[in-house]
Amino acid sequence: MTNPSETRGHERRLADFIRQNHAAIVKEWIDFARTISPASDKMTKLALQDHVVDILGFIADDLESAQTARERFDKSRGVGPPENPFSESAAEVHAALRLADGFDIDQMVSEYRALRASVVKQWVAHHQGLAATDVEDLTRFNEAIDQAVTESVAHYTKTINDSRNLFLGVLGHDLRNPIGAVSMGAQWMERSGITNPKQAKVVSEIRTAAGRATQILNDLLDLTRSSFGTEIPVVKTKIDMVALCQEIADELRAIHTDRDFEVTHDGDPTCSCDAARLGQVLSNLMGNATQYGDREQPITVRIVGNDPDTVTIAVHNMGSPIPTDTQKLVFHSWMRGQDVSDESEHSTHLGLGLYIAKLIVEAHGGEISVASNEQTGTTFSLRLPRS
């Protein structure tokens, strides 16, 4: 004979169960949230449970609302009915608080997995079997959880993206402007004709330091873009690669008056590319060759345009080779190919130059590679499509 209490429990719908047992559900969920370290180490019980009660309330209300099959399908993918554009859902608020508390997105999603498991486990424990309405409730419950997860993840991601854009704005404007002002001031003083040798040296060092700071800023800006999956922007125009390489060589020759740069070409040297971005790559490669190469040997840049579809540029220097193991990693961020004896020579470099160069070349649809050994020296090669 069936126990009447068991029958009443069996007939109770999931929405009622959630409302009547939310304290036990929340407790089990808090116990799980406390295992997420170090994000939860200093969080209070109130902070851990923040909006879970509201989320459970949303789920219970959702279970009792009339919905078409299409509406249920959309909700499970986070496309719920229009909300008040000036208010946030409990799931969105929960995402904002978890981000502020230091939870990463995987930890936040794991909370929903724990909430799902807690509700299902406790509810099933009150049943001897599942009726057709129970299966429907479980399906609707999972769709509601999926909607909450989607809302939380979307809000978390949007907040991160907004922070990224703010960071890029600070790098691109708030820091670039004062650095540019320092550089322009130093250039103006140089043009004014400083006769005191010590003062002239200080002004020259200020201008050089501002230039290095600008390069570091540019590298960090590009690294931030790439870290968030944003391709480095390029604006292509038809240019003469020989002229561009010669221009970069002339700039470096003016700084390193004791070094010899040779630019040669064979075939058609024109291709469609972003001159400023590619100049950044060439400046990095030639600068590295100047820094690490044999001072008694020339730095050569050869442009080959015999292929109708591609142009190849090779920057070569003699000197200590890049170790074989390092060659496999040299285009990764924070890596340097070689060391120099004087730390001051590269103290302002972050090891991002070749990584950024690779990103720029790939944004052009090209390839960059390195070959280095004791006998033939070091050669960095760029292979760029003409169009």
MIGUGU-34538 format. One record per atom (N, C-alpha, C): residue in one letter; y, z, x. Coordinates in steps of 0.001 Angstrom, whole numbers, plus 500000, padded with zeros to 6 digits. Each point is the difference from the previous one (the first is absolute). Layout:
<martors>
AYZX/...
</martors>
This chain:
<martors>
M498809500000500858/M501191500000499142/M501242500000500894/T500990499174499608/T501200499848500813/T500956501165499804/N500532500518501062/N500987501072499947/N501312499450499455/P500606500613498956/P501231499481499418/P501131499881501010/S500065500963500930/S501075499938500998/S499852498797500901/E498715499655500296/E499774498818500825/E500417498750499253/T499735499973498668/T500387498840499203/T501514499861499980/R500702501143499802/R501466499923499980/R500521499556501360/G499362500485501091/G500450499589501327/G499763498528500235/H498862499523499444/H499677498593500198/H500971499099499253/E500472500486498820/E500889499188499186/E501435500046500518/R500301500982500835/R501369500123500496/R500340498811500886/R501135499365499761/R500396498837500774/R500607500431501334/L500030499070500924/L500443500309501356/L501457500462500042/A500852499410499160/A501408500405499988/A500135501482499682/D499253500476498993/D500043501421499655/D499461500853501143/F498921499543500630/F499418500754501110/F501006500168501137/I500735498932500334/I500982500066501088/I501087501012499665/R500492499980498769/R501070500935499622/R499517501453500028/Q498771500222499518/Q499492501361499892/Q499495500560501332/N499720499125500965/N499429500459501269/N500857499591501211/H501266499717499743/H500817499503501113/H500139501035501124/A499936501294499677/A500132501033501042/A498857499904501005/A498770499841499502/A498847499886500905/A500049498696500786/I500452498931499343/I500107498702500683/I501035500078501109/V501158500585499673/V501077500114500992/V499568500866501174/K499304501102499727/K499553500874501085/K499089499255500970/E499036499269499462/E499089499269500878/E500738498927500778/W500972499393499362/W500779498960500668/W500868500588501119/I500598501180499754/I500804500664501029/I499128500368501197/D498792500483499721/D499087500347501103/D499745498781500879/F499869498818499363/F499815498781500801/F501272499656500764/A501154500061499323/A501264499626500644/A500272500852501238/R499548501253499972/R500218500882501154/R499182499568501215/T498987499163499792/T499191499533501135/T500660498860500740/I501081499460499437/I500678498870500640/I500993500547501006/S499588500085501230/S500829500559501064/S500393498879500959/P501143500143500693/P500898501169499972/P501044499947498888/A499967498940499174/A501056499840499003/A500123501193499074/S498872500617499631/S500039501073499001/S500063501395500609/D500060500104501308/D499894501307500653/D501047500998499508/K501233499523499803/K501086500916499653/K500424499870498538/M499161499352499185/M500353499790498613/M499554501174499132/T500842500346499024/T499663501069499076/T499098499459498894/K499417500918499223/K499148499589498893/K500786499150499010/L501262500391499754/L500828499246499062/L500255498587500515/A500256499883501301/A500260498676500576/A498754499133499936/L498843500597500204/L498764499229499970/L499691499480498600/Q500317500796498979/Q499632499572498647/Q501120499188499353/D501194500029500596/D501220499414499457/D499817499277498671/H499666498711500024/H499974499248498749/H498595499682499505/V498986500695500498/V498653499691499527/V499845500353498524/V500684501066499552/V499938500358498584/V500604498890499145/D501129499451500454/D500620498893499277/D499112498757500023/I499341499754501139/I499091498849500093/I498835500169499032/L499447501207499936/L498912500262499058/L500475499836498556/G501240500440499731/G500554499822498662/G500150498534499648/F500456499199500975/F500117498555499767/F498633499396499695/I498982500419500756/I498653499455499804/I499452500363498622/A500205501259499601/A499514500432498683/A500682499225498885/D501327499831500107/D500727499227498987/D499539498554499992/D499758499454501197/D499570498613500108/D498647499792499325/L499103500990500157/L498669499886499400/L500066499934498478/E501017500626499418/E500109500046498545/E500861498881499428/S500627499212500875/S500864498928499509/S499183498762499667/A500465499271498987/A499326498755499608/A500389498899500974/Q499013499325500565/Q500255498943500974/Q499048498843499777/T500544498801500192/T499145498816499933/T499233499864501297/A498997499123499996/A499218499760501215/A500901499466501108/R500979499152499631/R500922499445501001/R500884501095500590/E500494500883499143/E500842501097500485/E499216500905500945/R498761500266499681/R499170500836500874/R499758499311501333/F499769498692499961/F499795499233501239/F501252500063500869/D501168499809499372/D501253500027500757/D500265501387500582/K499734501044499213/K500278501354500455/K499161500375501214/S498746499524500011/S499139500336501134/S500501499378501293/R500892499024499879/R500612499356501175/R501444500413500189/G500381501069499308/G501338500553500186/G501072499310499197/V499625499089499100/V500986499291499185/V500010500634498616/G500615501150499903/G500026500718498740/G501150499542499129/P500190500630498840/P501112499655499127/P501321500328500673/P501104499322499615/P501304500236500633/P500410501464499902/E500463500528501126/E500469501387500038/E501521500010500029/N500576501175499809/N501435500165500151/N500378499683501441/P500846498966500238/P500314499616501378/P500749501069500771/F500543501003499286/F500771501041500679/F499182501261500245/S498709499965499663/S499144501159500222/S498767499582500783/E499394500981500652/E498797499742500781/E498804500634499307/S498852499358500129/S498783500570499438/S499548501165500862/A499071500809499449/A499461501124500769/A499331499512501276/A499320498852499930/A499326499452501182/A501014499591501062/E501139499438499579/E501031499591500958/E500654501208500655/V500277501025499196/V500570501226500560/V499014500644500971/H498737499996499623/H498969500560500874/H499986499269501348/A500111498667499958/A500014499219501243/A501199500368500864/A501164500138499375/A501206500350500752/A499867501360500670/L499436500976499273/L499837501332500573/L498972500007501128/R498916499263499813/R498987499963501049/R500537499328501266/L500783498959499840/L500609499352501162/L500926500977500714/A500796500729499234/A500916500981500597/A499240501119500697/D498813500344499491/D499205501075500590/D499189499552501210/G500023498696500295/G499293499512501183/G498613499468499732/F499602499870498729/F498704499402499683/F500075498496500268/D498972499439500647/D499980498546500116/D499400499424498722/I500037498679499877/I499599499371498739/I498508500188499729/D499174500035501045/D498562500230499806/D499733501405499466/Q500741500983500514/Q499832501371499530/Q500419500130498544/M501087499320499634/M500452500056498620/M498970499378499056/V499454498848500381/V498993499343499167/V498745500863499898/S499659500695501082/S498806500851499968/S500155501127498979/E501249500427499744/E500228501020498978/E499585499484498623/Y500297498749499728/Y499601499426498706/Y498482499868499899/R499358499680501124/R498534499950499987/R499428501379499682/A500624501027500597/A499537501364499746/A500260500396498547/L501147499611499461/L500320500313498606/L499021499315499059/R499695498746500273/R499036499262499191/R498640500695500026/A499544500359501209/A498690500631500147/A499965501364499317/S501100500766500101/S500038501332499406/S499896499936498479/V500768499112499386/V499972499884498546/V498627499556499515/V499468498946500634/V498708499464499558/V498895501038500176/K499987500687501138/K498955500990500267/K500044501136498995/Q501194500531499750/Q500110501130499079/Q499711499582498560/W500419498806499627/W499768499568498632/W498510499733499756/V499349499304500950/V498579499699499854/V499181501287499961/A500455501038500723/A499276501273500017/A499959500659498629/H500922499635499104/H500041500564498646/H499187499174499009/H499289498979500480/H499264499111499102/H498505500021500309/Q499205499861498947/Q498561499791500173/Q499688498518500127/G500902499178499533/G499830498548500068/G501321499350499672/L500078498675500148/L501234499275499761/L499852499100498790/A500954500124499079/A500039499132498834/A500832498763500315/A500030499045499065/A500769498772500194/A501480500304500186/T500506501000499239/T501414500359500147/T500286500611501366/D499017500693500565/D500175500585501333/D500134498906501054/V499177498975499889/V500079498882500946/V501358499311499881/E500477499834498750/E501322499393499799/E501086500872500629/D499895501323499805/D500995500908500581/D499995499929501527/L498807499953500599/L499918499912501462/L500630498705500503/T499756498918499274/T500593498718500397/T501518500064499917/R500512500532498885/R501448500127499839/R500582500963501031/F499278501048500310/F500454500967501005/F500151499327501360/N499011499216500388/N500073499307501288/N501144498987500032/E500250499336498889/E501120499061499941/E501328500734500157/A500111501182499388/A501229500784500118/A500202500509501426/I498919500447500636/I500090500420501405/I500419498821500873/D499415498825499745/D500359498814500780/D501479499669499848/Q500519500158498770/Q501421499744499804/Q500842500993500796/A499624501277499971/A500751501023500733/A499957499731501501/V498829499610500507/V499875499671501425/V500913498839500346/T499974498954499169/T500816498815500271/T501476500343499999/E500436500814499037/E501403500403499949/E500382500818501227/S499133500915500400/S500292500836501165/S500084499166501276/V499014499119500185/V499984499165501202/V501219499078500037/A500345499397498840/A501152499098499949/A501291500747500341/H500139501211499456/H501208500784500261/H500037500460501460/Y498865500429500511/Y499904500423501404/Y500390498841500921/T499427498816499727/T500277498825500831/T501459499584499904/K500556500038498795/K501411499628499830/K500906500941500777/T499675501285499958/T500814500974500732/T499929499751501502/I498793499700500480/I499837499687501425/I500792498750500358/N499916498976499155/N500730498755500265/N501507500227500003/D500474500832499062/D501430500313499975/D500413500722501279/S499146500902500472/S500285500713501255/S500014499032501173/R499059499058499973/R499965498987501058/R501287499193500012/N500442499562498821/N501213499195499940/N501214500791500464/L500025501296499672/L501092500854500476/L499965500102501518/F498782500170500552/F499852500097501445/F500451498710500677/L499592498863499431/L500419498719500557/L501516499840499924/G500579500500498900/G501440499913499877/G500722500817501062/V499471501198500268/V500599500840501039/V499900499320501360/L498806499461500290/L499819499317501277/L500884498768500108/G500024499217498919/G500677498716500055/G501503500073499892/H500538501082499470/H501444500057499795/H500640501231500631/D499554501165499585/D500666501226500427/D499884500252501502/L498903499543500617/L499871500173501450/L500503498776500765/R499759498813499435/R500412498785500708/R501520499931500189/N500754500416498984/N501456499916500090/N500585500850501123/P499647501290500113/P500577500773501112/P499538499511501370/I498749499557500094/I499536499463501283/I500782498734500345/G500223499161498977/G500792498788500225/G501418500325500425/A500586501053499434/A501362500401500371/A500056500442501459/V498979500750500437/V499942500432501405/V499905498785500915/S499132499046499638/S499824498807500815/S501284499182500079/M500667499804498865/M501248499227499990/M501088500702500806/G500035501335499896/G500985500737500776/G499785499837501496/A498734500050500424/A499694499829501419/A500350498584500462/Q499703499008499176/Q500336498621500363/Q501510499809500106/W500747500615499091/W501462499894500037/W500548500618501279/M499466501139500391/M500466500643501235/M499673499144501218/E498836499351499988/E499651499115501113/E500970498828500085/R500322499418498833/R500930498857500007/R501419500414500376/S500321501288499811/S501348500477500324/S500248500060501504/G498940499925500766/G500144499988501449/G500137501380500597/I498907500705500107/I500004501344500588/I499909499858501519/T500953500593500687/T500034499868501459/T499239501107500709/N499882501150499354/N499289501108500620/N498492499723499954/P499339499921501162/P498567499660500032/P499125500975499215/K500311501282500072/K499192500984499287/K500133499828498486/Q501243499770499546/Q500217499786498569/Q499306498721499532/A500084498967500817/A499352498734499647/A498495500174499887/K499429500804500876/K498553500246499971/K499611500751498724/V500806501006499629/V499710500767498784/V500082499108498768/V501023499142499940/V500152499098498851/V498825499037499919/S499568499499501152/S498853499080500034/S498737500697499497/E499827501258500403/E498830500759499560/E500053500273498496/I501216500245499467/I500142500207498558/I499592498735499248/R500481498846500469/R499664498732499349/R498495499743500061/T499388500256501148/T498560499785500157/T499209500937499091/A500424501282499955/A499307500978499158/A500115499626498527/A501166499515499577/A500181499583498603/A499103498812499683/G499863499096500959/G499102498855499799/G498549500436499863/R499587500949500812/R498631500510499914/R499772500733498678/A501001500783499580/A499879500707498727/A499877499013498843/T500748498904500075/T499915498974498960/T498613499379499976/Q499425499753501170/Q498661499405500062/Q498955500959499447/I500114501275500355/I499083500998499460/I500135500063498483/L501232499954499506/L500250500020498561/L499350498794499328/N500164498828500599/N499390498793499440/N498482500114499975/D499418500532501076/D498541500151500067/D499501500972498923/L500707501120499844/L499594500968498984/L500136499429498592/L501048499195499784/L500204499367498702/L498842499055499694/D499619499187500988/D498887499071499807/D498681500751499831/L499821501082500776/L498771500789499878/L499892500618498609/T501120500494499477/T499991500603498665/T499644498964498952/R500567498804500124/R499659498927499054/R498500499722500022/S499455499845501200/S498585499653500115/S499109501131499508/S500429501262500216/S499191501141499577/S499849500055498493/F500990499452499280/F499941499999498546/F499564498649499449/G499387499198500877/G499430498745499532/G501015498909499737/T501213500155500507/T501033498991499798/T500070499098501222/E499864498696499784/E500026499060501116/E501411499891500557/I500115499845501311/I501303499840500629/I500634498706499495/P501232500057499474/P500621498793499446/P500413499015501095/V499762498728499775/V500428498955500926/V500701498899499213/V501053499459500587/V500735498879499418/V499888498840500985/K499243498980499642/K499673498931500937/K501030498871499972/T500338499535501202/T500794498784500181/T499407499249501187/K500274498715500086/K499469499208501098/K500781500301501273/I499293500438501043/I500681500347501245/I499274499389501197/D500736499934501109/D499456499531501277/D499521501224500773/M498681500120500189/M499451501172500663/M500431500099501455/V500236498868500643/V500460500030501397/V501368500668500069/A500895499612499079/A501344500575499997/A499946501502499721/L499128500396499065/L499891501424499683/L499454500788501184/C498953499478500635/C499413500693501158/C501002500083501150/Q500766498912500199/Q500990499994501072/Q501100501015499728/E500382500130498725/E501029500966499621/E499544501429500304/I498758500315499642/I499474501349500278/I499886500221501504/A499535498986500719/A499877500119501458/A501364500240500638/D501035499313499509/D501352500185500552/D500499501424499768/E499705500537498810/E500425501374499705/E499332500990500958/L498696499825500229/L499287500912500894/L500405499784501459/R500293498769500341/R500424499695501377/R501319500693500325/A500878500084498985/A501292500660500210/A499821501497500240/I498962500576499404/I499738501437500183/I499213500246501276/H498985499156500244/H499136500155501186/H500334498871500971/T501089500188500715/T500501498932500879/T499053499684501152/D499074500917500296/D499082499775501112/D498708499309499567/R499851499688498705/R498770499383499513/R500202498518499722/D498913499238500157/D500030498555499824/D499269499622498721/F500656499250499112/F499395499549498749/F499924498476500004/E498836499473499675/E499813498552499940/E499518499605498603/V500743499095499353/V499641499502498677/V499686498518500106/T498788499622499624/T499583498596500040/T499396499614498652/H499885498674499760/H499393499580498739/H499312498656500159/D499127499711499056/D499257498744499957/D499796499625498536/G500422498809499621/G499855499566498623/G501182500426499132/D499823499881498685/D501053500319499035/D500101501512499817/P501141500630500378/P500105501462499940/P500588500528498701/T500180499151498991/T500640500464498771/T498975500535499001/C500399501038499276/C499174500516498911/C500881500770499038/S499465500287498831/S500743500712498975/S499690501491500121/C501010500800500291/C499784501438500157/C501310500749499824/D499913501317500012/D501166500873499944/D500439500259501439/A501118499403500391/A500431500076501404/A500255501437500441/A500620500804499144/A500304501384500375/A498716500805500188/R499048499845499064/R498743500741500090/R499173499539501193/L499908498701500197/L499215499505501130/L500677500358501323/G501330500034499995/G500716500454501184/G499662501442500333/Q499788500798498961/Q499580501395500189/Q498647500052500701/V499077499128499592/V498667499951500624/V500116499572501458/L500733498922500243/L500125499472501360/L500712500989500915/S501005500679499474/S500712500994500796/S499064501126500408/N499124500402499072/N499036501053500309/N499016499539501070/L499457498781499847/L498999499509500944/L500603499787501387/M501190499401500045/M500639499776501306/M500464501317500604/G500460500922499145/G500406501310500508/G498828500750500595/N498829499917499340/N498799500634500549/N499607499373501332/A500104498667500053/A499661499304501246/A500928500433501127/T501266500206499661/T500968500474500991/T499672501417500451/Q499616500824499053/Q499748501407500292/Q498718500210500778/Y498932499271499631/Y498688500252500580/Y499585498985501057/G500706498870500064/G499571498940500906/G500397500214501446/D499404499208500877/D500306500011501429/D501434499511500197/R500837500824500619/R501411499663500174/R500217498811500929/E499011499699500810/E500134498879500941/E499561498677499378/Q499436500031498821/Q499493498789499353/Q500835499679498754/P500177498726499679/P500800499623498832/P499276500331498689/I500783500156498954/I499467500127498634/I500123498612499380/T498893499452499563/T500009498632499484/T499787499988498487/V500728499102499365/V499859499791498556/V499749498502499796/R498846499683499438/R499651498591499816/R499794499709498518/I500698498969499527/I499879499570498603/I499238498683499973/V498923499960499218/V499169498789499894/V499999499549498543/G500439498745499783/G500078499457498648/G499274498696499831/N498842499872500627/N499238498757499909/N499185499895498712/D499748501148499378/D499261500005498737/D500975499704498855/P499652499079499081/P500926499659498911/P500236501147499024/D499104500972499966/D500105501077499016/D500461501331500564/T499916500198501311/T500328501303500584/T500814499865501284/V500688501079500325/V500710500141501274/V499489501268500658/T499719499917501296/T499482501153500742/T501019500439501040/I500202501303500098/I500910500573500998/I499207501010500813/A500054499870501319/A499275500907500887/A500985500686500943/V500007501337499979/V500845500798500897/V499086500623501041/H500259499682501292/H499077500393501062/H500713500766501100/N499295500963500559/N500489500696501183/N498808500410500861/M500217500073501281/M499011500544500925/M500245501509500112/G499020500721500544/G500129501441500143/G498750500702499522/S500106501313499863/S498848500786499582/S499534499539498616/P498701499725499844/P499500499516498713/P499909501115498968/I499928499604498745/I499746500942498912/I498502500270499981/P499567501260500024/P498562500292499982/P499302499319498823/T498762499591500228/T499244499265498982/T499909500755498689/D499711501301500060/D499890500792498769/D501334500075499259/T501083500083500766/T501327500096499392/T500411498701499336/Q499527498867500525/Q500354498700499423/Q499585499908498530/K498914500694499646/K499524499959498615/K500907500797499063/L500801500911500563/L500817500895499188/L501495499788500181/V500369499073500863/V501390499905500422/V500951499629498862/F499484499366498940/F500852499626498876/F500005501056498898/H499371501164500261/H500043501091499036/H501289500780500199/S500420500717498958/S501222500788500120/S499801501171500950/W501089500400500648/W500056501128500928/W499184499762501265/M499707498745500316/M499232499699501207/M500876499319501038/R499771500357501282/R500609499278501119/R498890499341500793/G500285498797500469/G498973499280500741/G499802500519501407/Q501107500364500652/Q499933500447501380/Q500924501192500187/D499842500670501100/D500896501090500366/D500815499578501221/V501179500591500106/V500803499791501195/V500202501348500660/S500283499962501286/S500084501251500742/S501216500822499609/D501085499334499622/D501227500716499640/D500054500185498493/E499830501225499532/E499975500273498561/E501300499595499322/S501118500061500725/S501276499657499394/S500067498536499604/E499126499195500618/E499998498570499695/E499620499733498555/H499184500852499404/H499557499725498637/H500126501218499080/S500859500931500398/S500101501227499212/S500561499750498608/T500737498888499807/T500582499725498687/T499124499089499163/H498862499587500504/H499113499109499256/H498935500821499271/L499683499579498777/L499054500740499170/L498602499406500016/G499784498919500740/G498700499352499967/G499795499205498728/L501115499552499385/L499919499234498759/L500273498516500207/G500507499630501170/G500467498632500219/G498970498931499698/L498801500130500578/L498971498982499805/L499443500035498581/Y499957501193499410/Y499546500113498608/Y500972499265499076/I501312500209500206/I501005499319499196/I499949498502500265/A499799499622501262/A499896498577500335/A498861499343499228/K498882500686499924/K498848499471499262/K500335499821498518/L500685500982499414/L500381499907498597/L500918498808499756/I500955499785500916/I500948498892499839/I499282498659500123/V499131499876500994/V499262498743500191/V499111499723498793/E499330501021499494/E499132499816498834/E500812499666498750/A501233500543499906/A500861499659498867/A500381498517500033/H499961499392501181/H500244498558500156/H498730499184499765/G498870500680499793/G498738499287499861/G499386499630501329/G500441500684501079/G499508499682501338/G499064501043500556/E499689499857501290/E499087500914500675/E500593500384501354/I499690501215500465/I500412500461501317/I498785500575500706/S499895499721501302/S498846500476500765/S500437500314501422/V499106500670500745/V500294500353501388/V498779499742500856/A500261499548501225/A498960499859501020/A500561500584501285/S499229500866500652/S500535500679501186/S498882500335500971/N500195499619501262/N499076500388501055/N500724499979501338/E499316500504501020/E500609500149501325/E500356498658500621/Q499166498985499773/Q500172498711500673/Q501121499155499398/T500026499890498666/T500950499069499366/T501197500687499366/G500042501333500000/G501133500699499422/G499845500211498499/T501130500232499327/T500003500310498570/T500745498919499226/T499376499513498945/T500610498965499160/T499906500404498541/F501154500072499338/F500041500183498550/F500287498637499378/S499161499598499056/S500123498672499392/S500292500101498513/L500961499204499567/L500334499886498585/L499591498607499524/R499325499953498858/R499637498714499393/R500631499975498619/L501000499115499832/L500804499984498777/L499860498673499269/P499875500028498678/P499978498749499236/P501386499355500018/R500034498691500001/R501303499311500043/R500773500190498695/S499283500121498883/S500685500087498708/S499596501274499272/
</martors>
